[in-house]
């Protein structure tokens, strides 16, 4: 399965997690995302713009590598909530 190209926040999160790995080592991925999300909200626009440009570059590279790629989300399978009669 072909991965989606990373967006600006994903690139930012990946970079921050790698840079502050010692701080994040004992946290869950959800906790890390919350902390980094607040950091992202407090970043100045010029910093965010840099990550938006990086995301555009990643998108172009992705398009070159997977020229026929199209995002096709798959529906999750519903669990059968009915109990089986025995």
RODOSE-788031 format. One record per residue (C-alpha): residue number from 0; residue in three letters; x, y negated, z negated. Coordinates in Angstrom, 3 decimals. Each point is the difference from the previous one (the first is absolute). Layout:
N
+-----+-----+----------+----------+----------+
|   n | res |       xx |       yy |       zz |
+-----+-----+----------+----------+----------+
| NUM | ALA |        X |        Y |        Z |
...
+-----+-----+----------+----------+----------+
This chain:
86
+-----+-----+----------+----------+----------+
|   n | res |       xx |       yy |       zz |
+-----+-----+----------+----------+----------+
|   0 | UNK |    0.000 |    0.000 |    0.000 |
|   1 | UNK |    1.368 |   -3.394 |    0.989 |
|   2 | UNK |    0.289 |   -2.460 |   -2.916 |
|   3 | UNK |   -1.517 |   -3.460 |    0.278 |
|   4 | UNK |    2.405 |   -2.928 |    0.333 |
|   5 | UNK |    0.625 |   -1.720 |   -3.355 |
|   6 | UNK |   -1.715 |   -3.308 |   -0.713 |
|   7 | UNK |    1.651 |   -2.973 |   -1.722 |
|   8 | UNK |   -0.972 |    1.071 |   -3.514 |
|   9 | UNK |    1.180 |    3.588 |    0.516 |
|  10 | UNK |    3.415 |   -1.264 |    1.120 |
|  11 | UNK |    0.113 |   -2.408 |   -2.966 |
|  12 | UNK |   -1.022 |    2.752 |   -2.445 |
|  13 | UNK |    2.566 |    2.447 |    1.367 |
|  14 | UNK |    2.745 |   -2.614 |   -0.331 |
|  15 | UNK |   -0.988 |   -1.044 |   -3.531 |
|  16 | UNK |   -0.287 |    3.591 |   -1.186 |
|  17 | UNK |    3.481 |    0.801 |    1.316 |
|  18 | UNK |    1.480 |   -3.178 |   -1.481 |
|  19 | UNK |   -1.584 |    0.483 |   -3.439 |
|  20 | UNK |    0.057 |    3.792 |   -0.145 |
|  21 | UNK |    1.361 |   -0.036 |   -3.556 |
|  22 | UNK |   -3.030 |   -2.005 |   -1.199 |
|  23 | UNK |   -2.541 |    2.049 |    1.978 |
|  24 | UNK |    1.457 |    3.449 |   -0.667 |
|  25 | UNK |   -2.470 |    0.912 |   -2.771 |
|  26 | UNK |   -3.111 |   -1.495 |    1.615 |
|  27 | UNK |   -2.574 |    1.621 |    2.235 |
|  28 | UNK |   -0.381 |   -1.070 |    3.627 |
|  29 | UNK |   -3.301 |   -1.713 |   -0.898 |
|  30 | UNK |    1.666 |   -2.017 |   -2.775 |
|  31 | UNK |    2.844 |   -0.980 |    2.315 |
|  32 | UNK |   -2.482 |   -1.173 |    2.630 |
|  33 | UNK |   -1.825 |   -2.163 |   -2.566 |
|  34 | UNK |    3.215 |   -1.656 |   -1.195 |
|  35 | UNK |    1.361 |   -0.532 |    3.505 |
|  36 | UNK |   -3.428 |   -1.231 |    1.146 |
|  37 | UNK |    0.119 |   -2.774 |   -2.594 |
|  38 | UNK |    3.549 |   -0.814 |    1.074 |
|  39 | UNK |   -1.216 |   -0.205 |    3.624 |
|  40 | UNK |   -2.810 |   -2.390 |   -0.957 |
|  41 | UNK |    2.510 |   -2.317 |   -1.679 |
|  42 | UNK |    2.472 |   -0.036 |    2.903 |
|  43 | UNK |    0.230 |   -3.243 |    1.997 |
|  44 | UNK |   -1.450 |    0.010 |    3.508 |
|  45 | UNK |    3.410 |   -0.162 |    1.690 |
|  46 | UNK |    1.022 |    3.231 |   -1.759 |
|  47 | UNK |   -3.251 |    1.682 |    1.047 |
|  48 | UNK |    0.530 |   -1.256 |    3.557 |
|  49 | UNK |    3.356 |    1.774 |    0.083 |
|  50 | UNK |   -1.723 |    3.283 |   -0.890 |
|  51 | UNK |   -2.747 |   -0.630 |    2.570 |
|  52 | UNK |    2.741 |   -0.400 |    2.630 |
|  53 | UNK |    1.648 |    3.230 |   -1.183 |
|  54 | UNK |   -3.374 |    1.745 |    0.286 |
|  55 | UNK |   -0.463 |   -1.299 |    3.551 |
|  56 | UNK |    3.470 |    1.276 |    0.892 |
|  57 | UNK |   -0.811 |    3.399 |   -1.536 |
|  58 | UNK |   -3.263 |    0.065 |    1.947 |
|  59 | UNK |    1.837 |   -0.655 |    3.284 |
|  60 | UNK |    2.566 |    2.724 |   -0.730 |
|  61 | UNK |   -2.834 |    2.372 |   -0.888 |
|  62 | UNK |   -1.749 |   -0.809 |    3.280 |
|  63 | UNK |    3.210 |    0.747 |    1.935 |
|  64 | UNK |    0.508 |    3.301 |   -1.802 |
|  65 | UNK |   -3.652 |    1.116 |    0.098 |
|  66 | UNK |   -1.377 |   -1.743 |    3.081 |
|  67 | UNK |   -3.272 |    1.927 |    0.054 |
|  68 | UNK |   -0.655 |   -0.353 |   -3.731 |
|  69 | UNK |   -3.457 |   -0.973 |   -1.141 |
|  70 | UNK |   -1.155 |   -0.042 |   -3.599 |
|  71 | UNK |   -2.690 |    2.633 |   -0.499 |
|  72 | UNK |   -1.071 |    0.322 |   -3.626 |
|  73 | UNK |   -1.308 |    3.416 |   -0.937 |
|  74 | UNK |   -3.064 |    0.348 |   -2.136 |
|  75 | UNK |    0.517 |    1.824 |   -3.244 |
|  76 | UNK |   -1.794 |    3.289 |   -0.405 |
|  77 | UNK |   -2.859 |   -0.119 |   -2.475 |
|  78 | UNK |   -0.024 |    2.602 |   -2.704 |
|  79 | UNK |   -3.084 |    2.170 |   -0.203 |
|  80 | UNK |   -1.562 |   -1.065 |   -3.283 |
|  81 | UNK |   -2.576 |    2.790 |    0.054 |
|  82 | UNK |    0.740 |    2.876 |   -2.314 |
|  83 | UNK |   -0.009 |    3.436 |    1.527 |
|  84 | UNK |   -2.699 |    2.332 |   -1.253 |
|  85 | UNK |    1.403 |    3.226 |   -1.307 |
+-----+-----+----------+----------+----------+
